[in-house]
């Protein structure tokens, strides 16, 4: 189970699908660098606001991805979202279960095990070409992270339809709670998170323990980095990703990339432009971090 997968998982794309033209621009700009394009249709928000185009985006999203030979990926929040994805797949590709590949994922905000099992059940009942990814929980619990995979599989989902487990770091607010804000000196938060990353990245030790527990539970799933949600700022994404790829033996990565980041309706600060992403890929290749 510890063998590296044959092909590195490279996922990039906008936080949210904001228009048909924006989605196609992202695909055209990124298709030479990755095989999976991410784009949120339903967007959970910290506070009320624009929460995505919703179901109406699914058919044009899948049509454009199919035209360019790219696998689309999106977060689902409830089991009914999986049904809507499956319906759109059949509308675009016909009734063949293998008409197109689509990845849905359970996000870090979706930690309800009843919903997780419902999503796993709907994926299992849907077209055979739907797989499901996982964003780890916002707290550093090995058991909870492994439990997400276990809940998905408890619904009957076969292991080979677990696409990946993305490491998106942990909620940093605990550092502020422990150390407090200290304007006259250095707080614990300053010591352990000096760059003010959005989330605290996992350590190599934590990733090793996660692998050990997954193996102990008989779960084989690729581990990938989510540097965008760890960094929280576009200028910090490459450093976070280089560190994680070079020290943790990960199987790939998922990054947020927008054709016009300054116009993004969600997560604008952490999204790379297409040009910035292409330059980052060249530098990762030069450092032998792509395979």
Protein Blocks (a to p, Z undefined) as FASTA:
>chain_A
ZZccfbdcddeddfbafbfklmmmmmmmmmmmbcbdcddfbdcdfbgcdebjbjmlmmmm
mmmmmmnopacddddfbfklmmmmmmmmmmmnojafklpccdddddfklmcfklmmmmmm
mmmmmcfkbccdddddfbdcfklmmmmmmmmmmnopafklcfbdcdebjafklmmmmnop
afkbccfklmmmmnopabdcddfklmmmmmmmmmmnopacdddddfklmnopaklmmmmm
mmmmmmnopabdcddddfblmlpcghklmpccfklmmmmmmmmmmnopaZZ
